[in-house]
């Protein structure tokens, strides 16, 4: 008589479309990711941020945010700049009748919050705001012409550093002591350098650990403050920057670079997601390499670090393709970030900002409003978050026929009771379990009601005979879902 055996059904691996699901790789993990204990939980939802006033949406996507003192300054795609107080009052910093109050250029904004001035660049003239009135063009108070048209800004070594728009590869910086309008290169301490490790164009610029990182299409070049001269006003302050090191790693996705402690996460020109410090790099994207290769476009991709609550992830959003990819930096696992209404739809997140001082993780939305990420929310505002997990095919080490005696799944209990769902739907309190054999059609096994028992361990007896089998779990309810464990009791029948 065949002897029963027990094996785990793998719903805790990373999504891995680069390996074959026939060999056991998990092909789909949507809107859920295992935590440090191996329990699969839904990604955070999007909820209303009460500080943002009702009716405050401009209708133009929010493409950048940064705090300036007690105000949140944000930029919308129509190039208007706005300020939101902690009391919920919106002040318009741009006037449609005065083009000089609008953000110049057509690139996503690069924002800097200084001690006395907020500055932002978007591919054209640099814009400033000092905390009152309308925003205005940044000026040059020293000798020479106006500040350069810029794409990226950073504040480092008491200077404002700018990546010049165009193909010159130049990086300019102001004079010392946070004189952000001192571009005097004669006697004012301002200067420039050209990223010239290779003739590739400079695509993006960031600062980290007192160094400036120039991201080219083929190289990363790092510049460090250099002991070329001493600031006569501050002998401890070193003037100018000099090349420090270069790596043959490039990118065509300027906004898919994001700081990660003393490193950067980036999408490189070969469509790899890398973690790098400018000296070495780690390719973390091998499991989703096929997903990246199949995308229509990555040039408009943008990234952010989602570090709050139980999450420490890097999220890459791909507007052209309408979804995102989330990498858990602790567990080194991937899942897809997708949106769902009455049908699948593009993700509405257009920017993100962790306002740590207010203990809120903000997301700009395509309608011009600002919401917040919420680990306790199971919806994206009014839309449910669809969770889909598909295991790889398993044969338990033999191609012989096997009988599934018992499927054992343990979930966290939900608290909402609802009627059994119609075909194709899974409302609150229910999870749908399906399977297929030998790449056949999917069969719905059961819609499981999770609110019946304080500790819902689902046991489904005698689930047929197979040689290789794949399992799927779907959930679109409004309660939180947690898959604690998934096991199968089976017996090998023979050839």
C-alpha positions as CSV (number, residue, x, y, z in Angstrom):
1,X,0.0,0.0,0.0
2,X,1.5,3.4,-0.9
3,X,2.7,5.5,2.0
4,X,1.6,9.0,2.5
5,X,4.1,11.8,2.4
6,X,3.9,15.5,3.1
7,X,5.5,18.4,1.1
8,X,5.3,22.1,1.2
9,X,3.7,24.0,-1.7
10,X,6.0,26.9,-2.4
11,X,4.1,30.2,-2.3
12,X,7.0,32.0,-0.5
13,X,9.6,32.2,-3.3
14,X,10.3,35.2,-5.4
15,X,8.5,35.7,-8.7
16,X,10.8,34.1,-11.2
17,X,9.8,34.3,-14.9
18,X,13.4,33.8,-16.0
19,X,13.4,30.1,-15.0
20,X,10.8,27.5,-16.2
21,X,7.7,27.1,-14.1
22,X,7.8,23.4,-15.3
23,X,11.0,23.1,-13.3
24,X,9.3,24.5,-10.2
25,X,10.0,28.3,-10.5
26,X,7.2,30.5,-9.2
27,X,5.9,32.4,-12.3
28,X,3.6,34.9,-10.6
29,X,3.5,36.8,-7.4
30,X,1.2,39.9,-7.7
31,X,0.6,42.4,-4.9
32,X,2.0,40.2,-2.2
33,X,5.4,39.4,-0.8
34,X,6.7,37.0,2.0
35,X,7.8,38.7,5.2
36,X,10.8,37.8,7.3
37,X,9.0,34.8,8.8
38,X,7.9,33.5,5.4
39,X,4.2,34.5,5.8
40,X,2.8,35.9,2.5
41,X,1.1,39.2,3.0
42,X,-0.5,41.8,0.7
43,X,1.5,44.9,-0.2
44,X,0.4,48.2,1.4
45,X,-2.7,49.8,0.0
46,X,-3.3,53.5,-0.8
47,X,-5.6,55.4,1.5
48,X,-6.8,59.0,1.8
49,X,-4.3,61.4,3.4
50,X,-6.5,63.6,5.6
51,X,-4.2,66.5,5.4
52,X,-4.8,66.8,1.6
53,X,-8.0,68.8,1.2
54,X,-11.0,67.5,-0.5
55,X,-11.2,69.2,-3.9
56,X,-7.5,70.0,-3.9
57,X,-6.7,67.7,-6.9
58,X,-5.5,69.8,-9.8
59,X,-6.2,67.2,-12.4
60,X,-2.5,67.0,-13.4
61,X,-0.3,64.2,-12.1
62,X,1.9,64.9,-9.1
63,X,5.4,64.2,-10.4
64,X,7.5,65.3,-7.4
65,X,7.3,66.1,-3.7
66,X,9.7,67.4,-1.0
67,X,9.3,69.0,2.4
68,X,10.5,72.6,3.0
69,X,10.2,73.3,6.7
70,X,6.6,72.7,7.7
71,X,5.4,72.8,4.1
72,X,5.2,70.1,1.4
73,X,6.2,71.5,-1.9
74,X,5.0,69.4,-4.9
75,X,5.1,69.8,-8.7
76,X,2.4,68.7,-11.1
77,X,2.9,67.6,-14.7
78,X,1.5,70.9,-16.0
79,X,4.7,72.5,-14.5
80,X,2.9,74.2,-11.7
81,X,4.4,74.3,-8.2
82,X,2.3,74.1,-5.1
83,X,2.8,74.2,-1.3
84,X,0.7,72.3,1.2
85,X,0.8,73.2,4.9
86,X,0.4,70.7,7.7
87,X,-3.0,72.4,8.4
88,X,-4.1,71.3,4.9
89,X,-4.0,74.7,3.1
90,X,-2.7,74.7,-0.5
91,X,-0.7,77.7,-1.7
92,X,-0.2,78.1,-5.4
93,X,3.4,79.0,-6.2
94,X,2.8,79.3,-9.9
95,X,0.6,81.6,-12.0
96,X,-0.6,80.7,-15.4
97,X,-0.3,84.3,-16.4
98,X,3.4,84.5,-15.5
99,X,5.6,81.7,-17.2
100,X,8.5,82.6,-15.0
101,X,6.6,81.1,-12.0
102,X,6.2,77.7,-13.8
103,X,8.9,75.0,-13.7
104,X,10.9,75.3,-16.9
105,X,11.6,72.3,-19.2
106,X,9.8,69.0,-19.6
107,X,11.6,66.6,-17.4
108,X,10.6,65.2,-14.0
109,X,11.5,67.6,-11.2
110,X,14.7,67.4,-9.1
111,X,14.1,69.1,-5.8
112,X,16.4,70.4,-3.1
113,X,15.3,71.8,0.3
114,X,18.0,74.2,1.6
115,X,18.1,76.1,4.9
116,X,16.7,79.3,3.4
117,X,15.6,78.3,-0.1
118,X,13.7,75.6,-2.0
119,X,15.1,75.0,-5.5
120,X,13.8,72.7,-8.3
121,X,15.0,71.9,-11.8
122,X,13.2,70.1,-14.6
123,X,15.3,70.4,-17.7
124,X,15.3,74.2,-18.0
125,X,15.9,77.2,-15.8
126,X,16.2,76.5,-12.1
127,X,13.3,77.6,-10.0
128,X,13.4,78.9,-6.4
129,X,11.0,79.6,-3.6
130,X,11.9,81.3,-0.3
131,X,8.8,80.4,1.7
132,X,6.4,83.3,0.6
133,X,4.9,84.6,-2.6
134,X,5.2,83.0,-6.0
135,X,8.2,80.9,-7.1
136,X,10.7,82.6,-9.4
137,X,13.7,81.9,-11.5
138,X,17.0,81.4,-9.6
139,X,19.4,84.2,-10.2
140,X,23.2,84.7,-10.4
141,X,24.2,87.4,-7.9
142,X,27.8,87.2,-9.0
143,X,29.7,87.9,-12.2
144,X,28.5,86.1,-15.4
145,X,25.3,85.0,-17.0
146,X,22.2,83.3,-15.4
147,X,22.4,79.9,-13.8
148,X,22.5,77.0,-16.3
149,X,19.5,75.1,-17.5
150,X,19.6,72.0,-15.4
151,X,18.1,68.5,-15.2
152,X,19.3,67.2,-11.8
153,X,20.3,69.1,-8.6
154,X,22.0,68.1,-5.4
155,X,23.2,69.9,-2.3
156,X,26.6,68.9,-1.1
157,X,29.7,70.5,0.6
158,X,27.7,73.7,1.1
159,X,27.1,74.0,-2.6
160,X,24.2,73.6,-5.0
161,X,25.4,71.2,-7.7
162,X,23.7,71.1,-11.1
163,X,23.7,68.7,-14.0
164,X,23.6,70.8,-17.1
165,X,20.8,70.1,-19.6
166,X,22.0,68.8,-23.0
167,X,24.9,66.6,-24.0
168,X,27.8,68.5,-22.6
169,X,28.3,66.2,-19.6
170,X,29.1,69.2,-17.4
171,X,28.4,69.5,-13.7
172,X,28.4,73.0,-12.3
173,X,28.4,74.1,-8.7
174,X,27.8,77.4,-6.8
175,X,30.1,79.2,-4.4
176,X,30.4,78.1,-0.8
177,X,28.3,78.6,2.3
178,X,25.0,77.7,0.6
179,X,25.0,80.7,-1.6
180,X,22.8,79.0,-4.1
181,X,22.6,82.1,-6.4
182,X,26.4,82.6,-6.5
183,X,27.4,81.3,-9.9
184,X,30.5,83.6,-10.2
185,X,33.3,81.5,-11.7
186,X,35.8,84.4,-11.6
187,X,36.2,85.1,-7.9
188,X,33.1,83.8,-6.3
189,X,34.2,80.2,-5.8
190,X,31.8,78.6,-8.4
191,X,33.2,76.2,-10.9
192,X,32.4,73.2,-13.1
193,X,33.8,69.9,-14.3
194,X,33.0,67.6,-17.2
195,X,32.2,63.9,-16.8
196,X,34.6,62.7,-19.4
197,X,35.5,59.1,-18.5
198,X,33.9,58.2,-21.8
199,X,32.0,60.3,-24.4
200,X,28.7,58.9,-23.3
201,X,26.1,61.6,-22.4
202,X,25.4,62.3,-18.7
203,X,21.9,61.0,-17.9
204,X,21.4,61.5,-14.2
205,X,23.1,62.9,-11.1
206,X,22.8,62.2,-7.4
207,X,24.8,62.7,-4.3
208,X,25.7,60.2,-1.5
209,X,28.2,60.0,1.3
210,X,29.7,63.4,0.4
211,X,30.3,62.4,-3.2
212,X,28.6,63.3,-6.5
213,X,27.6,60.5,-8.8
214,X,27.2,61.1,-12.5
215,X,25.2,58.4,-14.2
216,X,26.0,58.3,-17.9
217,X,24.5,56.0,-20.6
218,X,27.6,53.8,-20.4
219,X,29.5,54.8,-17.2
220,X,29.1,55.9,-13.6
221,X,31.7,58.6,-12.7
222,X,32.1,59.6,-9.1
223,X,33.4,63.1,-8.0
224,X,34.6,63.8,-4.5
225,X,35.4,67.2,-2.8
226,X,39.1,67.8,-3.5
227,X,41.8,69.5,-1.5
228,X,42.6,71.9,-4.4
229,X,42.1,75.1,-2.4
230,X,40.9,76.1,1.1
231,X,37.8,78.3,1.6
232,X,39.1,81.6,3.0
233,X,35.9,82.0,4.9
234,X,36.0,78.4,6.4
235,X,39.5,76.7,6.5
236,X,37.8,73.4,7.1
237,X,35.8,73.6,3.9
238,X,37.4,72.1,0.8
239,X,36.6,73.7,-2.5
240,X,35.9,72.1,-5.9
241,X,35.3,68.4,-6.9
242,X,37.6,66.0,-8.6
243,X,37.1,62.6,-10.4
244,X,37.3,59.8,-7.9
245,X,36.4,56.6,-9.7
246,X,34.6,55.2,-12.7
247,X,32.5,52.1,-13.5
248,X,31.4,50.8,-16.8
249,X,27.7,50.7,-15.8
250,X,25.3,53.0,-17.6
251,X,21.6,53.8,-17.7
252,X,19.0,55.1,-20.1
253,X,16.4,55.5,-17.3
254,X,17.4,58.7,-15.4
255,X,14.6,58.5,-12.9
256,X,15.0,54.8,-12.2
257,X,17.9,55.6,-9.9
258,X,17.2,56.0,-6.2
259,X,19.4,56.3,-3.1
260,X,19.6,53.2,-0.8
261,X,21.6,54.2,2.4
262,X,25.2,54.6,1.1
263,X,24.4,52.9,-2.2
264,X,22.1,53.3,-5.2
265,X,19.5,51.1,-6.7
266,X,19.3,51.6,-10.5
267,X,18.0,50.2,-13.7
268,X,20.9,50.0,-16.1
269,X,21.1,50.2,-19.9
270,X,21.0,46.4,-20.2
271,X,17.7,46.4,-18.2
272,X,19.2,45.0,-15.0
273,X,18.2,46.2,-11.6
274,X,21.5,46.8,-9.8
275,X,22.6,47.8,-6.3
276,X,25.9,49.7,-6.5
277,X,28.1,52.0,-4.5
278,X,30.0,53.2,-7.6
279,X,32.8,50.6,-6.9
280,X,31.0,47.3,-7.2
281,X,27.5,46.2,-8.1
282,X,25.1,43.4,-7.5
283,X,22.6,42.3,-10.1
284,X,19.4,41.5,-8.1
285,X,17.1,41.2,-11.1
286,X,17.9,37.8,-12.5
287,X,14.5,36.3,-11.4
288,X,12.6,39.0,-13.3
289,X,15.0,39.5,-16.2
290,X,12.5,38.2,-18.7
291,X,9.9,40.7,-17.4
292,X,12.3,43.6,-18.0
293,X,13.3,42.4,-21.4
294,X,9.7,42.1,-22.6
295,X,8.7,45.7,-21.5
296,X,7.7,48.2,-24.2
297,X,9.8,51.0,-22.7
298,X,12.0,51.6,-19.6
299,X,13.1,55.2,-20.5
300,X,10.3,56.7,-18.5
301,X,10.7,54.3,-15.5
302,X,11.0,55.8,-12.0
303,X,11.9,54.4,-8.7
304,X,11.6,54.9,-5.0
305,X,12.5,53.3,-1.7
306,X,9.6,52.1,0.2
307,X,11.0,51.9,3.7
308,X,8.3,52.0,6.4
309,X,6.5,49.6,8.7
310,X,7.5,46.0,7.9
311,X,8.7,46.9,4.4
312,X,12.1,47.8,3.1
313,X,11.7,47.5,-0.7
314,X,12.8,49.2,-3.9
315,X,9.9,49.9,-6.2
316,X,10.4,50.5,-9.9
317,X,7.3,51.9,-11.7
318,X,7.0,51.5,-15.5
319,X,4.3,54.0,-16.8
320,X,4.4,52.8,-20.4
321,X,3.7,49.2,-19.3
322,X,1.3,50.3,-16.5
323,X,2.7,48.3,-13.6
324,X,5.6,48.1,-11.1
325,X,8.1,45.7,-9.8
326,X,8.9,45.5,-6.0
327,X,12.2,44.1,-4.7
328,X,12.3,43.2,-1.0
329,X,15.9,44.1,0.0
330,X,15.7,42.0,3.2
331,X,14.3,38.7,1.7
332,X,15.7,39.4,-1.8
333,X,12.4,38.5,-3.4
334,X,10.3,40.1,-6.2
335,X,6.7,40.7,-6.8
336,X,4.6,42.7,-9.3
337,X,2.7,45.9,-8.2
338,X,-0.5,46.0,-10.1
339,X,-3.7,48.0,-9.9
340,X,-7.3,46.7,-10.3
341,X,-10.7,48.3,-10.5
342,X,-13.5,46.5,-12.4
343,X,-10.7,45.3,-14.6
344,X,-6.9,45.6,-14.6
345,X,-5.7,49.1,-15.1
346,X,-2.5,51.2,-15.1
347,X,-1.0,52.0,-11.7
348,X,-2.1,55.5,-10.6
349,X,1.0,56.3,-8.5
350,X,3.1,59.0,-10.2
351,X,5.5,59.9,-7.4
352,X,6.4,59.0,-3.9
353,X,8.0,60.6,-0.8
354,X,8.6,59.5,2.7
355,X,7.8,62.5,4.9
356,X,9.5,61.1,8.0
357,X,8.9,64.2,10.2
358,X,5.2,63.7,9.7
359,X,5.4,59.9,9.9
360,X,3.6,59.4,6.6
361,X,4.6,57.8,3.3
362,X,3.1,59.9,0.5
363,X,2.2,59.0,-3.0
364,X,1.3,61.4,-5.8
365,X,-1.5,60.3,-8.0
366,X,-2.4,60.8,-11.6
367,X,-5.5,63.0,-10.7
368,X,-3.3,65.6,-9.0
369,X,-4.1,64.5,-5.5
370,X,-1.7,63.2,-2.8
371,X,-2.6,60.0,-0.8
372,X,-0.6,57.8,1.5
373,X,0.7,54.3,1.6
374,X,-1.1,52.3,4.4
375,X,-0.1,48.9,5.5
376,X,-3.5,48.4,7.2
377,X,-5.4,49.2,4.0
378,X,-6.5,46.4,1.7
379,X,-7.6,48.7,-1.1
380,X,-6.1,51.3,-3.4
381,X,-8.5,54.0,-2.3
382,X,-11.9,52.5,-3.5
383,X,-10.3,49.8,-5.6
384,X,-9.6,46.3,-4.2
385,X,-6.0,45.0,-4.4
386,X,-6.0,41.7,-6.3
387,X,-3.5,39.2,-4.9
388,X,-2.5,36.4,-7.2
389,X,0.1,33.7,-6.4
390,X,1.0,30.8,-8.7
391,X,3.3,28.1,-7.7
392,X,5.7,26.3,-10.0
393,X,4.8,22.8,-11.2
394,X,5.8,20.2,-8.8
395,X,6.3,16.4,-9.2
396,X,7.8,15.7,-5.8
397,X,10.9,14.2,-7.4
398,X,9.1,11.6,-9.6
399,X,7.2,11.5,-12.8
400,X,5.1,8.6,-11.5
401,X,1.4,9.2,-10.8
402,X,0.5,10.7,-7.4
403,X,-2.7,11.0,-5.5
404,X,-3.3,14.2,-3.6
405,X,-4.8,13.0,-0.4
406,X,-5.1,16.3,1.3
407,X,-4.4,20.0,0.5
408,X,-3.6,21.9,3.7
409,X,-3.7,25.7,3.8
410,X,-3.5,27.9,6.8
411,X,-4.7,31.6,6.6
412,X,-5.1,34.4,9.0
413,X,-8.7,34.8,10.0
414,X,-10.7,37.6,8.5
415,X,-13.6,39.3,10.3
416,X,-16.1,40.1,7.5
417,X,-18.7,37.6,6.6
418,X,-20.1,37.5,3.1
419,X,-21.9,35.2,0.8
420,X,-20.2,32.8,-1.5
421,X,-18.7,34.6,-4.5
422,X,-19.9,34.2,-8.1
423,X,-17.6,32.7,-10.6
424,X,-14.5,34.9,-11.3
425,X,-14.9,37.0,-8.1
426,X,-13.6,36.7,-4.6
427,X,-15.2,39.2,-2.2
428,X,-14.2,39.9,1.4
429,X,-13.7,36.8,3.5
430,X,-13.1,34.4,0.6
431,X,-10.0,33.1,-1.2
432,X,-10.1,31.2,-4.4
433,X,-7.9,28.1,-4.8
434,X,-7.3,26.6,-8.2
435,X,-5.0,24.0,-9.8
436,X,-4.0,22.5,-13.1
437,X,-2.2,19.4,-14.2
438,X,0.4,19.0,-17.0
439,X,-0.2,22.6,-18.3
440,X,-3.9,21.9,-18.8
441,X,-6.7,24.3,-18.0
442,X,-7.2,25.8,-14.6
443,X,-9.8,24.2,-12.4
444,X,-11.4,26.1,-9.5
445,X,-11.1,23.9,-6.5
446,X,-12.9,25.9,-3.9
447,X,-13.8,29.3,-2.7
448,X,-12.7,29.2,1.0
449,X,-14.5,31.3,3.6
450,X,-12.0,32.6,6.1
451,X,-14.3,34.1,8.7
452,X,-15.7,30.8,10.1
453,X,-12.9,29.8,12.4
454,X,-10.5,31.7,14.7
455,X,-7.6,29.7,13.1
456,X,-8.7,28.7,9.6
457,X,-6.7,25.7,8.6
458,X,-8.3,24.7,5.3
459,X,-8.2,20.9,4.6
460,X,-9.4,19.7,1.2
461,X,-9.5,16.0,0.8
462,X,-8.8,13.9,-2.3
463,X,-7.8,16.3,-5.0
464,X,-7.2,13.8,-7.8
465,X,-4.3,12.0,-9.5
466,X,-1.6,13.8,-11.4
467,X,2.0,13.6,-12.5
468,X,2.9,17.3,-12.2
469,X,0.7,19.9,-10.7
470,X,0.5,23.7,-10.3
471,X,-1.5,25.6,-7.7
472,X,-3.0,29.2,-7.7
473,X,-4.4,31.4,-5.0
474,X,-6.5,34.5,-5.8
475,X,-7.9,37.0,-3.4
476,X,-9.6,40.4,-4.0
477,X,-11.4,40.8,-0.7
478,X,-11.3,43.9,1.5
479,X,-9.8,42.2,4.5
480,X,-6.1,41.5,5.0
481,X,-4.9,38.1,3.7
482,X,-2.0,36.2,5.1
483,X,-1.0,32.8,3.9
484,X,0.8,31.2,6.9
485,X,1.5,27.8,5.4
486,X,0.6,25.6,2.4
487,X,1.2,21.8,2.3
488,X,0.1,18.8,0.4
489,X,-0.3,15.2,1.7
490,X,0.2,12.8,-1.3
491,X,1.1,9.2,-2.1
492,X,3.0,7.9,-5.1
493,X,0.9,5.4,-7.0
494,X,3.5,4.2,-9.5
495,X,3.8,4.4,-13.3
